Amino acid sequence: MPTLLLSHGFRFFFYSNETDEPPHVHVTKGDAVGKIWLEPQLQIMYLRGFTKNEEKRILQIVEANFQHFKEKWYEHFAK
């Protein structure tokens, strides 16, 4: 479960056993959880337990780190 980024209390990561899904990141903060697709386009799968402001901040962080997250995904899964 590699951590990709810790920012503003959010932890962005992916699970090492999710090779059958498109590139994506998970995000947690406290008990809140989320999943965001990176391909074929940036898309929220779900964000549960976050405030609207946190959701906006999450999207800003993912957009700012989009390339980094994709590179780490492909590096980890050797695609």
C-alpha positions in Angstrom: 0.0 0.0 0.0 2.5 2.6 -1.2 1.9 6.2 0.1 2.2 8.7 -2.7 1.7 11.9 -0.9 0.8 13.3 2.5 -0.7 16.8 2.2 -3.1 18.9 4.4 -3.9 15.9 6.5 -4.8 13.7 3.5 -3.0 10.5 2.6 -2.9 9.6 -1.1 -2.0 5.9 -1.9 -2.9 2.9 -3.9 -3.2 -0.8 -3.1 -0.6 -3.1 -4.6 -3.2 -5.8 -5.5 -5.4 -3.6 -7.7 -3.8 -4.5 -11.0 -7.1 -5.2 -12.7 -8.3 -1.6 -12.4 -7.3 1.5 -14.3 -4.7 3.8 -12.6 -6.3 5.5 -9.6 -5.5 6.8 -6.1 -7.2 6.4 -2.8 -7.4 9.2 -0.3 -8.0 9.1 3.5 -8.3 11.6 6.3 -9.5 10.3 9.6 -12.5 8.0 8.9 -13.1 9.6 5.5 -12.2 7.7 2.3 -12.2 8.2 -1.4 -11.1 6.8 -4.8 -10.2 8.8 -7.8 -9.6 7.4 -11.3 -6.5 8.9 -13.1 -7.3 7.2 -16.4 -9.0 7.2 -18.9 -9.7 10.6 -17.4 -9.7 12.2 -13.9 -12.9 11.1 -12.3 -14.2 10.8 -8.8 -15.3 7.2 -8.0 -16.4 8.1 -4.5 -15.6 10.5 -1.7 -17.2 9.5 1.6 -17.0 11.5 4.8 -15.2 14.5 3.5 -16.6 18.1 3.7 -17.3 20.0 0.5 -14.1 22.1 1.2 -12.1 18.9 1.7 -13.4 17.5 -1.6 -12.4 20.6 -3.4 -8.9 20.5 -1.8 -8.6 16.8 -2.7 -9.3 17.6 -6.4 -6.8 20.4 -6.4 -4.1 18.2 -4.9 -4.8 15.4 -7.4 -4.8 17.8 -10.3 -1.5 19.3 -9.1 0.1 15.8 -8.7 -1.6 14.0 -11.6 1.5 13.2 -13.5 3.4 12.1 -10.4 0.6 9.8 -9.3 0.4 8.2 -12.8 4.2 7.8 -13.0 4.2 6.1 -9.6 1.3 3.8 -10.6 3.0 2.6 -13.8 6.4 2.3 -12.0 4.9 0.2 -9.3 2.9 -2.1 -11.6 5.7 -2.0 -14.3 3.3 -1.2 -17.1 
